[in-house]
């Protein structure tokens, strides 16, 4: 993505009014519009569902009657089950949306632990949508419905990512890896043993009647029925791990699962019968094995302790695998690996001591060595692996991985960065606008016959070039989402198209294209000082992708060419604007230091070296560095 696009996104929600104010105007360098940032028309955003504000209908839980309460917060995964009834489709009904709540709390009405909310979405006209009122089979009526875990499969954990299959089946990931009942007691009150098969439906062949400690009944993938608002089953035969996401392949038999851990696992399950996931074979990825996968026996004691078993057998270790999706165009799976600032501490001892360092981490370490030292790594791959295990590689940025299901080979598709040799306190003013840091959410959109990857950030920090210089003044984390044209064979940072940034302090996640016109995104745990309702976790839509008259990348390119920019940047003498403008120059405190009328070249030699913001009469602004 070009640097010039950044200004458009920042200004989309504030400049419309700012441009009406007489020029020159003082600006707020902390980005005062604390809402959603995105490009202008034809793309439109609409808030769909607000945690802590919208009301969910609840089932009878813990002896309390069915009723209603405010929805939980911390929206993460978004699943979608398309409407298939032609009559309903004709009225604009799109399908059922389901949202994970990563927040863990004790709650008499929605159940202890995490949770989910389901609702049906309809397109009214153009880019405007509404929630469809429903009456569920259990008698609940309303717009938003809490998913019942307590009365079906027992309490749920921290609901993070999941699986949203093309056939409409949904699984949620309970990413809350706890090791004792004492640890879960803060969010789950009933810590008595859980017996599999005592709720409806029953468990799995050979597992019914088996007893688990309550904490062991958390951290599974759980299948959900979006239409009834009920959990169906915990997938005990997929193993207990800190899963964040997964994908169901087109054969309706093969499932890939991704663990958010350091070390983290890559898991595969193959069902015996298409569509029936109660029986089959589980595998853990081991890159140096002959067929890349090692089998895991279908024994409950083994499955409860999947991480220990797999890493003792030498499973490949990853640094926080999160979401993944299948590219329908080439059949390959793409997985986000968020990264970890110090993976060596987890790779050197404990479970990591017997796991295998992933090949792509060895490659990443050798590339970093070249950047830092100006020469190639002098040792073997085995020596590089030892260096990674001993803490020599700081995986600040993460990456997107590509898994070829036909070979089991995993490689880096898009490396995060670019690497910066200084931390934020040392070099923040030189951080570039174009970056890619700590990817989390990942999906695909198919627009006008082309395939685009949707990627979202969940920053591990603001240091080491993980957030652009423009954002740093507000002292808040800002996460962004990008599109990437999958026709590009070897994509670079300049190919990223920034499509939206969520409100300050939040994580942007859940990105999913529900059709060729609309994408949904979540804002999770934003700053409480943001403009209402953006001070709450929420789900919003970006619609109008069908209104882009050119290819998506050409649309963004044309917008870039029309935007206000200045060069060279950094600048020591003369600054050239891309168009004749009236401008005002401000320091980073917001103080106006210069005003120029009808200029295209400005001499800046009398300015003290440092960072400045230039704003034109249209309200567009760009940051410059004076040397």
VEXVOMAR-988549 format. One line per field, with one value per residue (C-alpha): residue in one letter; chain; x, y, z. Coordinates in Angstrom, 2 decimals. Example, Ala and Ser with C-alpha at 12.3 -4.5 7.8 and 13.67 -1.06 7.14 Angstrom:
<rs>
r = [A,S]
c = [A,A]
c1 = [12.30,13.67]
c2 = [-4.50,-1.06]
c3 = [7.80,7.14]
</rs>
This chain:
<rs>
r = [X,X,X,X,X,X,X,X,X,X,X,X,X,X,X,X,X,X,X,X,X,X,X,X,X,X,X,X,X,X,X,X,X,X,X,X,X,X,X,X,X,X,X,X,X,X,X,X,X,X,X,X,X,X,X,X,X,X,X,X,X,X,X,X,X,X,X,X,X,X,X,X,X,X,X,X,X,X,X,X,X,X,X,X,X,X,X,X,X,X,X,X,X,X,X,X,X,X,X,X,X,X,X,X,X,X,X,X,X,X,X,X,X,X,X,X,X,X,X,X,X,X,X,X,X,X,X,X,X,X,X,X,X,X,X,X,X,X,X,X,X,X,X,X,X,X,X,X,X,X,X,X,X,X,X,X,X,X,X,X,X,X,X,X,X,X,X,X,X,X,X,X,X,X,X,X,X,X,X,X,X,X,X,X,X,X,X,X,X,X,X,X,X,X,X,X,X,X,X,X,X,X,X,X,X,X,X,X,X,X,X,X,X,X,X,X,X,X,X,X,X,X,X,X,X,X,X,X,X,X,X,X,X,X,X,X,X,X,X,X,X,X,X,X,X,X,X,X,X,X,X,X,X,X,X,X,X,X,X,X,X,X,X,X,X,X,X,X,X,X,X,X,X,X,X,X,X,X,X,X,X,X,X,X,X,X,X,X,X,X,X,X,X,X,X,X,X,X,X,X,X,X,X,X,X,X,X,X,X,X,X,X,X,X,X,X,X,X,X,X,X,X,X,X,X,X,X,X,X,X,X,X,X,X,X,X,X,X,X,X,X,X,X,X,X,X,X,X,X,X,X,X,X,X,X,X,X,X,X,X,X,X,X,X,X,X,X,X,X,X,X,X,X,X,X,X,X,X,X,X,X,X,X,X,X,X,X,X,X,X,X,X,X,X,X,X,X,X,X,X,X,X,X,X,X,X,X,X,X,X,X,X,X,X,X,X,X,X,X,X,X,X,X,X,X,X,X,X,X,X,X,X,X,X,X,X,X,X,X,X,X,X,X,X,X,X,X,X,X,X,X,X,X,X,X,X,X,X,X,X,X,X,X,X,X,X,X,X,X,X,X,X,X,X,X,X,X,X,X,X,X,X,X,X,X,X,X,X,X,X,X,X,X,X,X,X,X,X,X,X,X,X,X,X,X,X,X,X,X,X,X,X,X,X,X,X,X,X,X,X,X,X,X,X,X,X,X,X,X,X,X,X,X,X,X,X,X,X,X,X,X,X,X,X,X,X,X,X,X,X,X,X,X,X,X,X,X,X,X,X,X,X,X,X,X,X,X,X,X,X,X,X,X,X,X,X,X,X,X,X,X,X,X,X,X,X,X,X,X,X,X,X,X,X,X,X,X,X,X,X,X,X,X,X,X,X,X,X,X,X,X,X,X,X,X,X,X,X,X,X,X,X,X,X,X,X,X]
c = [A,A,A,A,A,A,A,A,A,A,A,A,A,A,A,A,A,A,A,A,A,A,A,A,A,A,A,A,A,A,A,A,A,A,A,A,A,A,A,A,A,A,A,A,A,A,A,A,A,A,A,A,A,A,A,A,A,A,A,A,A,A,A,A,A,A,A,A,A,A,A,A,A,A,A,A,A,A,A,A,A,A,A,A,A,A,A,A,A,A,A,A,A,A,A,A,A,A,A,A,A,A,A,A,A,A,A,A,A,A,A,A,A,A,A,A,A,A,A,A,A,A,A,A,A,A,A,A,A,A,A,A,A,A,A,A,A,A,A,A,A,A,A,A,A,A,A,A,A,A,A,A,A,A,A,A,A,A,A,A,A,A,A,A,A,A,A,A,A,A,A,A,A,A,A,A,A,A,A,A,A,A,A,A,A,A,A,A,A,A,A,A,A,A,A,A,A,A,A,A,A,A,A,A,A,A,A,A,A,A,A,A,A,A,A,A,A,A,A,A,A,A,A,A,A,A,A,A,A,A,A,A,A,A,A,A,A,A,A,A,A,A,A,A,A,A,A,A,A,A,A,A,A,A,A,A,A,A,A,A,A,A,A,A,A,A,A,A,A,A,A,A,A,A,A,A,A,A,A,A,A,A,A,A,A,A,A,A,A,A,A,A,A,A,A,A,A,A,A,A,A,A,A,A,A,A,A,A,A,A,A,A,A,A,A,A,A,A,A,A,A,A,A,A,A,A,A,A,A,A,A,A,A,A,A,A,A,A,A,A,A,A,A,A,A,A,A,A,A,A,A,A,A,A,A,A,A,A,A,A,A,A,A,A,A,A,A,A,A,A,A,A,A,A,A,A,A,A,A,A,A,A,A,A,A,A,A,A,A,A,A,A,A,A,A,A,A,A,A,A,A,A,A,A,A,A,A,A,A,A,A,A,A,A,A,A,A,A,A,A,A,A,A,A,A,A,A,A,A,A,A,A,A,A,A,A,A,A,A,A,A,A,A,A,A,A,A,A,A,A,A,A,A,A,A,A,A,A,A,A,A,A,A,A,A,A,A,A,A,A,A,A,A,A,A,A,A,A,A,A,A,A,A,A,A,A,A,A,A,A,A,A,A,A,A,A,A,A,A,A,A,A,A,A,A,A,A,A,A,A,A,A,A,A,A,A,A,A,A,A,A,A,A,A,A,A,A,A,A,A,A,A,A,A,A,A,A,A,A,A,A,A,A,A,A,A,A,A,A,A,A,A,A,A,A,A,A,A,A,A,A,A,A,A,A,A,A,A,A,A,A,A,A,A,A,A,A,A,A,A,A,A,A,A,A,A,A,A,A,A,A,A,A,A,A,A,A,A,A,A,A,A,A,A,A,A,A,A,A,A,A,A,A,A,A,A,A,A,A,A,A,A,A,A,A,A,A]
c1 = [0.00,1.22,1.97,-0.52,-3.49,-2.87,-4.01,-7.31,-8.12,-7.30,-9.32,-12.40,-14.32,-13.03,-12.02,-15.53,-16.41,-12.90,-12.86,-15.80,-13.84,-12.12,-8.48,-6.04,-7.23,-5.47,-5.41,-5.24,-2.20,-3.68,-6.27,-9.35,-11.85,-11.95,-14.28,-13.66,-11.19,-11.73,-11.64,-14.42,-17.27,-18.31,-17.36,-19.72,-19.55,-22.49,-22.45,-24.40,-24.05,-22.74,-21.59,-22.73,-25.54,-27.66,-29.94,-29.62,-32.37,-31.27,-32.31,-33.15,-29.70,-28.50,-32.12,-32.89,-35.81,-35.28,-35.16,-32.83,-29.70,-27.08,-24.69,-21.18,-18.19,-14.83,-16.02,-13.53,-14.46,-17.34,-19.02,-21.63,-24.30,-25.88,-29.64,-30.62,-34.39,-35.05,-38.13,-36.14,-33.24,-35.70,-36.68,-33.04,-32.21,-28.47,-28.01,-27.05,-24.08,-22.45,-19.94,-17.49,-17.00,-13.47,-14.40,-14.45,-16.82,-19.36,-22.84,-26.12,-27.99,-25.60,-23.49,-20.05,-16.85,-16.92,-19.88,-21.35,-24.19,-26.15,-28.47,-29.86,-28.90,-30.94,-29.99,-32.72,-31.51,-28.19,-25.58,-28.05,-28.71,-30.91,-31.28,-34.15,-36.50,-36.80,-38.52,-36.24,-37.33,-36.92,-39.41,-36.99,-38.00,-35.99,-33.07,-29.97,-29.64,-27.14,-25.71,-26.52,-23.46,-24.34,-27.35,-25.81,-22.02,-21.06,-19.55,-17.37,-13.93,-12.44,-14.09,-11.53,-11.41,-13.13,-14.22,-16.79,-17.26,-18.71,-21.54,-22.63,-21.26,-19.63,-17.13,-15.85,-12.37,-12.20,-8.75,-8.44,-5.72,-5.95,-4.31,-6.43,-9.88,-8.32,-7.28,-10.76,-12.56,-12.38,-14.67,-16.48,-18.20,-19.19,-15.92,-17.45,-16.45,-18.03,-19.36,-19.39,-22.72,-24.95,-26.19,-27.79,-26.36,-24.09,-20.34,-18.27,-17.92,-16.04,-16.12,-19.68,-19.68,-16.03,-15.32,-13.26,-12.09,-14.03,-10.95,-10.37,-13.79,-12.51,-10.19,-11.85,-13.36,-17.14,-19.72,-22.57,-26.00,-26.42,-30.13,-31.09,-28.54,-27.20,-23.87,-23.99,-20.86,-17.32,-14.94,-13.11,-11.59,-9.84,-7.79,-7.54,-5.24,-5.16,-6.85,-7.49,-8.83,-9.23,-10.55,-12.83,-11.71,-13.98,-14.00,-16.07,-13.76,-10.43,-10.03,-6.87,-6.52,-4.17,-2.97,-2.26,0.73,4.51,5.17,1.96,0.67,-0.59,-3.17,-5.08,-8.20,-9.57,-13.10,-14.01,-17.23,-17.81,-19.74,-19.46,-16.75,-17.43,-14.92,-11.67,-7.89,-5.99,-2.46,0.14,2.40,6.07,7.91,10.83,8.67,8.43,4.80,4.86,2.25,2.40,-0.75,-2.35,-4.39,-8.09,-7.69,-9.31,-6.34,-4.07,-6.42,-6.79,-3.00,-2.50,0.19,2.39,2.00,2.61,5.70,7.26,6.99,8.84,5.94,6.88,6.71,5.13,4.98,1.26,-0.75,-4.11,-6.58,-6.51,-8.53,-8.52,-7.88,-10.53,-8.49,-5.42,-6.63,-3.85,-4.30,-3.03,-2.44,-1.48,1.44,1.30,4.84,6.44,9.07,11.06,10.13,13.43,12.28,9.48,11.52,14.43,12.72,9.53,7.49,9.69,12.77,11.49,9.66,11.13,11.92,9.86,11.83,10.41,11.65,15.16,14.85,13.50,16.38,18.98,17.39,17.41,21.05,21.87,20.12,21.79,25.30,25.55,26.71,25.13,24.70,27.94,26.61,24.38,20.58,21.05,23.17,20.54,17.86,19.93,20.23,16.45,15.97,18.51,16.71,18.70,15.58,13.00,9.85,8.48,6.22,4.96,3.89,1.36,2.17,1.16,0.33,0.11,-2.35,-1.07,2.50,2.15,4.88,4.61,6.43,6.34,4.01,4.33,6.92,5.99,7.99,9.98,12.58,13.79,17.04,15.73,12.89,10.10,11.89,14.92,13.51,9.74,9.92,11.42,8.84,7.24,3.52,3.68,4.13,2.65,2.67,1.34,-1.39,-4.31,-7.56,-7.35,-9.93,-10.56,-12.85,-13.80,-14.59,-15.17,-13.59,-10.45,-9.19,-8.10,-6.71,-8.20,-5.66,-6.07,-3.52,-3.42,-0.27,2.03,3.38,4.03,7.82,10.21,8.30,5.03,2.96,3.52,4.96,1.63,-0.11,2.49,1.55,-1.70,0.12,-2.55,-2.40,-4.04,-4.66,-5.42,-6.87,-5.55,-6.48,-3.85,-4.31,-3.53,-2.50,0.78,3.37,5.79,3.89,5.64,4.46,3.69,1.05,-1.02,-4.27,-5.28,-9.07,-9.93,-8.44,-10.42,-10.92,-7.96,-6.89,-8.76,-7.90,-9.46,-10.60,-13.29,-12.97,-15.24,-16.81,-20.42,-20.95,-19.37,-20.81,-20.20,-17.46,-17.94,-15.31,-15.10,-13.65,-12.46,-11.76,-11.41,-10.43,-13.29,-12.70,-13.63,-16.70,-19.89,-20.50,-16.82,-15.98,-17.58,-16.67,-18.80,-19.41,-19.52,-20.06,-18.15,-20.39,-20.17,-17.46,-19.74,-19.83,-16.11,-16.16,-12.55,-10.49,-10.10,-6.37,-6.93,-9.52,-7.08,-4.31,-6.46,-7.37,-3.70,-2.86,-5.46,-4.44,-2.33,1.30,4.76,8.27,11.09,10.30,12.45,13.40,16.36,15.82,12.91,9.65,7.55,3.77,2.01,-0.36,-0.55,-2.14,-2.77,-1.07,-0.38,2.48,2.06,4.50,3.59,1.98,-0.59,0.95,0.78,4.26,3.86,1.12,1.61,-0.81,-0.86,2.45,3.87,7.47,8.29,11.70,11.95,15.55,14.37,12.39,13.93,14.64,11.81,8.31,5.63,2.14,1.10,-2.59,-4.14,-7.37,-9.30,-8.36,-5.96,-2.80,0.55,3.37,6.92,10.29,12.62,16.30]
c2 = [0.00,3.51,5.90,8.44,6.21,6.42,10.03,9.20,6.56,8.78,11.62,9.74,10.28,13.73,15.74,15.88,18.41,19.83,20.94,23.28,25.21,28.41,27.84,27.66,25.49,23.99,20.20,17.55,15.34,12.61,11.77,12.99,11.04,7.95,5.92,3.72,4.82,3.79,5.18,7.36,6.45,4.11,2.04,2.67,1.43,0.54,-0.53,-3.78,-5.11,-3.39,-5.31,-4.01,-2.11,-4.44,-6.90,-10.68,-13.22,-15.90,-19.44,-20.67,-20.95,-21.85,-22.01,-18.54,-18.17,-17.37,-13.65,-11.02,-9.10,-6.91,-8.69,-9.54,-7.55,-8.46,-9.43,-11.67,-14.32,-13.81,-16.88,-16.84,-19.34,-18.31,-18.34,-21.09,-20.56,-18.84,-17.06,-15.58,-14.67,-12.81,-10.61,-9.68,-12.17,-12.90,-15.41,-15.90,-14.08,-15.38,-13.46,-14.83,-13.08,-13.52,-11.94,-14.41,-13.60,-15.08,-14.39,-15.84,-15.22,-15.97,-18.50,-18.41,-18.29,-16.91,-16.82,-16.16,-14.11,-15.11,-13.01,-12.90,-10.19,-8.73,-6.24,-3.62,-1.50,-0.58,-0.76,-0.61,-3.71,-4.59,-7.34,-9.75,-10.42,-14.16,-16.72,-19.69,-23.29,-22.92,-20.02,-17.13,-14.07,-11.02,-9.87,-11.05,-14.42,-15.73,-19.12,-21.71,-23.68,-24.37,-26.61,-28.48,-28.99,-27.29,-23.84,-22.45,-20.86,-17.73,-17.78,-16.46,-17.71,-20.65,-22.24,-20.75,-23.40,-22.72,-25.16,-23.03,-25.17,-23.21,-24.12,-21.81,-22.08,-22.04,-20.51,-20.49,-23.02,-23.46,-26.24,-26.49,-25.76,-23.04,-21.18,-21.21,-20.27,-16.57,-17.07,-20.36,-20.94,-24.59,-26.52,-29.96,-32.82,-32.98,-36.30,-36.59,-37.66,-36.40,-33.56,-33.66,-34.72,-37.38,-37.34,-39.59,-43.36,-44.65,-41.32,-41.32,-41.62,-40.55,-37.96,-34.82,-32.29,-29.09,-27.26,-30.18,-29.57,-26.22,-25.54,-27.60,-26.70,-26.55,-26.91,-24.37,-24.19,-20.56,-20.97,-22.38,-20.50,-23.68,-25.46,-28.93,-30.74,-30.28,-31.96,-34.15,-36.18,-33.07,-32.75,-30.16,-27.27,-23.48,-23.45,-20.06,-21.08,-23.74,-24.62,-27.31,-28.47,-29.00,-32.77,-32.15,-34.61,-32.85,-30.20,-28.17,-26.55,-23.78,-23.26,-19.81,-20.75,-20.59,-23.32,-23.80,-26.83,-27.35,-30.18,-32.15,-34.32,-36.61,-37.91,-41.46,-40.28,-36.94,-34.59,-36.81,-35.49,-37.85,-40.40,-40.19,-39.82,-36.94,-35.87,-33.33,-31.58,-32.62,-30.97,-33.40,-36.54,-38.55,-37.64,-34.44,-35.74,-37.96,-39.81,-39.19,-42.04,-41.56,-41.97,-39.41,-39.25,-38.57,-36.00,-34.09,-33.74,-33.24,-30.56,-32.67,-35.77,-34.03,-32.04,-35.05,-36.77,-33.90,-31.94,-28.74,-25.61,-22.35,-18.87,-18.27,-19.66,-17.93,-17.81,-19.58,-19.88,-21.85,-19.94,-21.41,-20.33,-22.49,-24.83,-23.82,-22.89,-19.59,-19.20,-16.18,-16.58,-13.59,-13.93,-13.65,-11.20,-13.94,-17.40,-18.88,-18.86,-21.30,-23.32,-24.07,-25.76,-27.55,-28.79,-26.85,-28.85,-31.86,-30.00,-29.20,-25.62,-24.73,-24.39,-20.95,-19.62,-20.77,-18.90,-15.79,-15.84,-16.14,-13.23,-11.10,-12.02,-10.71,-7.40,-6.85,-8.03,-7.27,-10.81,-14.24,-16.51,-18.53,-21.81,-24.67,-24.79,-26.93,-24.17,-21.58,-23.76,-23.83,-20.04,-19.69,-22.11,-20.17,-16.85,-15.20,-14.53,-12.01,-12.66,-9.11,-9.04,-12.52,-13.51,-15.28,-18.92,-21.06,-24.75,-26.96,-29.73,-32.05,-32.09,-30.95,-28.36,-25.04,-21.94,-18.20,-16.43,-12.88,-11.96,-9.24,-6.07,-4.29,-4.89,-1.74,-1.70,0.68,0.38,2.98,5.12,5.30,5.56,6.07,9.14,7.06,4.27,3.96,4.14,0.93,-2.01,-5.38,-6.43,-9.33,-10.67,-12.38,-12.55,-13.90,-14.67,-14.34,-12.14,-12.84,-9.55,-9.03,-12.37,-11.80,-13.26,-11.03,-11.98,-10.09,-9.65,-8.01,-6.96,-7.73,-5.89,-7.49,-4.00,-0.57,-0.89,-2.12,-0.61,-2.39,0.78,3.78,7.05,8.85,6.74,7.04,10.55,9.31,6.70,4.15,0.97,1.22,-1.99,-2.11,-4.43,-4.95,-6.51,-8.27,-9.20,-12.93,-12.66,-11.11,-13.89,-12.33,-9.61,-6.81,-4.14,-1.77,-4.22,-4.00,-2.05,-0.65,-0.83,0.04,0.76,0.23,2.64,3.43,0.83,-1.97,-5.09,-5.43,-8.97,-11.24,-10.05,-12.07,-11.42,-12.57,-11.94,-9.91,-6.67,-6.73,-7.54,-7.72,-6.78,-6.72,-4.12,-5.74,-4.08,-0.44,2.54,3.62,7.26,6.70,8.26,6.22,3.47,2.96,2.78,-0.68,-3.87,-3.98,-5.57,-3.35,-3.80,-2.33,-2.47,-1.24,-3.46,-4.07,-0.30,-0.11,0.22,-0.91,-3.72,-3.14,-2.49,0.06,1.81,2.20,3.23,5.97,7.27,7.33,9.42,12.04,12.43,15.16,14.23,15.79,14.68,14.05,12.75,13.10,16.53,18.83,21.77,22.07,20.19,19.60,19.13,16.97,19.85,23.61,24.20,26.49,24.82,25.21,23.47,22.29,20.85,17.65,19.57,20.97,24.47,26.17,27.33,28.30,29.25,29.38,30.34,28.93,27.06,23.80,24.14,25.12,25.83,24.18,25.01,27.38,24.65,22.84,19.20,16.90,15.75,18.09,17.81,19.66,20.34,21.82,23.80,20.60,19.19,16.58,16.15,14.43,13.96,15.01,14.63,17.65,16.70]
c3 = [0.00,-0.82,2.03,0.70,1.46,5.20,5.37,3.69,6.25,9.20,7.81,6.61,9.84,10.83,7.77,6.34,9.03,9.43,5.80,6.48,9.10,7.81,6.85,8.58,11.44,14.45,14.32,17.01,16.53,18.74,16.03,17.87,15.76,17.96,15.79,12.73,10.07,6.47,2.91,1.56,-0.84,-2.39,0.67,3.57,7.14,9.37,13.00,13.30,16.86,20.01,23.06,26.43,24.68,22.53,24.32,23.90,24.61,27.08,27.98,31.47,33.09,36.62,37.79,36.45,34.05,30.39,29.76,28.40,29.31,27.64,25.30,26.38,25.12,23.54,20.06,18.23,15.63,13.17,11.65,8.91,7.89,4.55,4.04,1.57,1.32,-2.07,-0.69,2.20,-0.07,-2.31,0.66,1.27,4.02,3.91,6.71,10.34,11.86,15.03,17.14,19.72,23.05,24.36,27.69,30.60,33.45,35.84,34.46,35.73,32.48,29.62,31.49,33.08,31.05,27.50,25.12,21.69,20.19,17.08,14.90,11.37,8.89,6.03,3.33,3.15,0.27,-1.24,1.49,4.39,6.49,9.45,12.04,11.34,14.31,14.94,17.13,17.81,18.33,22.12,22.16,22.46,20.41,19.52,17.39,19.27,21.01,23.52,22.56,25.25,26.35,29.98,29.31,26.38,26.65,29.91,30.31,27.55,27.77,26.24,22.80,20.32,16.73,15.12,11.86,9.49,6.81,3.38,4.12,7.07,9.90,12.70,15.42,18.13,19.67,23.47,23.78,27.57,28.40,32.17,34.19,37.32,38.71,40.83,37.68,36.15,39.39,38.54,35.55,36.22,39.57,39.23,39.30,39.86,37.55,34.11,32.75,28.96,27.49,30.32,28.11,24.67,22.28,23.70,23.25,21.02,20.62,23.64,25.47,26.88,30.64,30.95,33.65,33.17,35.70,35.01,33.69,31.30,29.76,28.47,25.52,22.83,19.48,19.93,17.16,17.26,15.62,14.61,13.89,17.32,19.41,21.03,21.29,19.68,20.91,22.08,19.64,22.15,19.31,17.91,21.08,23.83,22.93,22.78,19.39,17.81,14.43,11.80,8.36,6.95,3.53,0.52,1.01,4.18,5.95,6.56,9.23,9.98,13.41,14.53,18.11,19.53,21.65,21.83,21.10,19.13,17.24,13.69,13.81,11.18,11.61,8.89,9.40,8.45,6.80,5.09,7.37,10.45,12.76,15.65,14.35,12.43,12.79,14.41,13.37,14.52,12.03,12.06,9.18,9.23,9.24,6.03,5.39,7.52,9.97,13.07,14.21,17.60,19.08,19.83,23.57,25.86,28.24,25.27,23.73,27.00,27.07,23.34,23.64,25.92,23.78,20.44,21.46,23.19,19.82,18.13,16.65,14.82,16.99,15.84,17.37,17.93,15.04,14.88,12.00,8.66,5.46,2.22,-0.99,-3.30,-6.30,-5.61,-2.84,-0.44,3.21,4.59,8.33,10.42,12.80,15.14,16.45,19.89,21.09,22.79,21.47,22.62,26.23,25.29,22.79,25.10,28.04,29.02,26.06,23.67,24.57,22.60,19.82,16.40,15.30,12.22,8.98,8.20,11.57,10.65,7.34,9.11,11.59,8.81,6.93,10.08,10.68,7.19,7.89,11.25,10.38,6.68,5.97,5.60,8.58,8.67,10.07,9.04,9.30,12.42,13.94,12.98,14.61,17.80,17.67,17.44,20.34,22.41,21.96,19.16,17.05,18.26,16.24,16.56,13.51,12.71,9.19,6.99,6.29,3.33,3.84,0.78,1.79,-0.94,0.43,4.03,3.41,5.27,4.02,4.64,2.23,3.61,6.23,8.72,9.18,7.86,10.55,12.28,14.22,16.89,19.36,19.52,22.07,19.78,16.28,16.23,13.98,11.19,11.35,7.88,7.20,5.18,7.53,8.42,12.04,14.12,11.82,13.56,11.61,8.05,5.39,1.66,-0.42,-4.02,-5.77,-9.49,-10.37,-8.33,-5.04,-2.17,1.22,4.19,7.01,10.41,13.00,16.72,17.72,20.29,20.94,19.41,19.48,16.79,13.88,14.60,14.34,12.01,13.29,12.69,15.32,18.06,19.24,20.76,22.91,21.96,19.93,16.49,14.52,10.81,8.19,4.67,1.37,-0.74,-4.40,-4.56,-8.23,-7.04,-6.98,-4.48,-2.62,-0.72,1.72,-1.14,-2.39,0.80,0.55,3.92,4.02,7.61,11.04,14.21,17.08,19.38,21.90,20.13,18.20,14.75,14.08,12.67,9.07,6.78,3.38,3.66,-0.07,-2.88,-1.49,2.28,4.76,8.50,11.10,14.89,17.24,20.46,23.85,22.60,24.74,27.00,26.06,22.41,20.84,21.51,20.45,19.57,23.26,23.19,21.42,18.28,14.89,11.81,8.09,5.18,2.14,-1.43,-2.85,-5.84,-6.40,-7.20,-10.97,-11.51,-10.04,-6.32,-6.56,-9.36,-7.20,-4.33,-6.70,-8.24,-4.80,-3.88,-6.94,-6.04,-2.42,-0.88,-0.33,-0.03,-0.93,-0.26,3.19,5.30,3.93,4.60,2.22,-0.22,0.19,-2.94,-2.75,-5.34,-6.14,-5.67,-2.28,0.64,3.58,7.28,9.08,12.69,15.18,17.04,19.90,17.43,17.35,13.95,12.92,9.22,6.75,2.95,0.17,-3.36,-3.18,-4.44,-3.18,0.41,1.95,5.38,6.30,9.05,10.82,13.79,12.89,13.93,12.99,11.59,10.11,6.97,6.34,3.20,2.80,2.01,5.39,4.00,6.01,5.79,8.25,7.35,9.03,8.81,9.08]
</rs>
